[in-house]
Every structure is written in structure tokens, then in C-alpha cells.
Amino acid sequence: MKHQEGTLAGWQEMDLYYQSWHPSEPSQAVVALVHGLGGHSNTFENVVEYLVPQGYEVYAFDLRGHGRSSGQRGHINAWAEFREDLRLFLRFVRSQRTSCPIILWGHSLGGTIVLDYVLRSPNETQGLIVTAPALGKVNVSRVKLTIGRLMSRIAPRFSLHLGIHHQRGSRNLEVVEGYLHDPLRHDYGSARLATEYLATVRWIYHHAAELTIPLLIMHGSSDRVTLPEGSREFFQKVIFSDKEHREYPGNYHDLYVDSDYELVFSDLEDWLKRHLIDTDTCQPLIFET
């Protein structure tokens, strides 16, 4: 496995940290990952260790205000910043891998970001995976959401701890312990992020019927961070025939590191194979020595 990392220029020249992982043999496709609130690209280590040996290249970046990217923790001025950062990230991926099909995968808040993106730019990826998407049904105090709405106009950078408990991410205690000692994680959200997020979720629901690319939604039934009702409601609004919704009994928020993640990965690989059956393998990537 080959690993690369660096920075790329996001919207309005924001420095965004990215990573990519590549199999030794010609790959089948690129899976581009978008993490959730408070996370970063390293949280997908389990995904990388599974997908790359199966012949997939993986690209991921740290959202602005997260991980090793620039910006105030958990803050945006407008949702368009997330959208345009993702556009520039995918443009970078495409510049590296012009012959590869790209599957876009967003988790939690990343699921909201990718849904907004593909509904506006449906022809840039060959498929969409969303895990535990944050679609309005979130376990954040109503008081904090109300404060966010009130402060958004007068002090948009005003930030609060969201109070999302690490124990709700996974039933694997080692994973939870790792969360607690991860210096790159945070649980901040600004007032402006709250109002922009809520407006974007309303827009996504309103335009769900316009989705026109293959969709896989995966959610844990015991997720108490982003409630599974949000995934169910959105799925029902999608009329495009190539859609699948899988709910895993008892699973927590971070499906890819939960106790029975092997089942999630098996279903994921099956979906990928079925949707890449008619595509050619990517040309080998030449690495500098």
C-alpha cells in the first residue's frame, strides 16, 4: 500500500489537508471520503485497511475547521464553503486519477455535505454512499440549537461544545478510548454552522426526488448521534430506482468501527462490485521515488 499526503487550496484559498492510499496493483475505482463533525481523515483507517487490499484507491481530506486543515474549529460562514471545498477536492482527485470512476462517501455531517453536493452536481461521481447522515434528526440539545439560531446573526463565530458523547460512536471500547485521546477530534459547533446546517437539510429534503445517481444509505438502528429516522425519511423521498437502504440492528453511529463492522464492509463491497461491473480498471499511478 502506498500513502500520500499534502495540502490543497480549498475555497478562497483555505489550506485543506488531504491523504490518499493506493494498492500495489491496478485499482478498480477511487472512493473519496468526507468525514463528520469533529472528525478528520484519519478516522477512516479501518476503511482504508479494508478497501485498499480489495483494489480500491482511497482519498480523504480534513474539512475546514477540522483536523489538520485551517479554520476555526467547527465554523463556517456559509454552507457554500463546504460545497466548494468538496468541489475542489474532487477536482484534485480527478486531476490525479483521470481514468478512474469515483464513488463519493460521506459520513454523518459528511453525509449532509455530499448529498447537497451531488444534488447540485449529479454528473461528477459514479455513485454515492452515505453512512449515518445528519439529516435533521440529530441528538443535539434544542437549547443549544436555539442559541445557535439567535447568535448566528450577531455573533456567527460564537461556538459551543455540542455535548456529543464519544460512547455513542461505537460499542467497541478500544475505539471509544481512542476517541478520548485523539488530539485532532473536537465537538465544537458555531452559531453560523448550526443555521447553515439546518437550512441545508431543509433544501436536501425538498430536492431529494432530483437525485439521479446510484445511492447506498447505511445506518445503525441504535444510532443516538444522527437518528436513523432521518435516513428512512430521505430514502422514501428518493424516486431514482437505483437506491438501497440498509439499517443494522443495534449498531451505533460510526458503523465502520462498530463491533460488527465486517458485515457493513461486506455489504459495502458487494454494492461497489455491482456498480463497477462494467468499468475498466484504473491505470497504475506512478509514484515518485
ABEGO torsion letter per residue (X at the ends): XBBBBEBBBBBGGBBBBBBBBBBABBBABBBBBBBBBGBBAAAAAAAAAAAAAAGBBBBBBBBBGBEABBEBBGBBABAAAAAAAAAAAAAAAAAABAABBBBBBBBEAAAAAAAAAAAABAAABABBBBBGBBBGBBBBBAAAAAAAAAAAAABAABBBBAGBBAAAABABAAAAAAAAABAABBABBBAAAAAAAAAAAAAAAAAAAABABBBBBBBBAABAABBAAAAAAAAAABABABBBBBBBBGBBABAAABAAAAAAAAAAAAAAAAAAAABBBBBBBBBBX
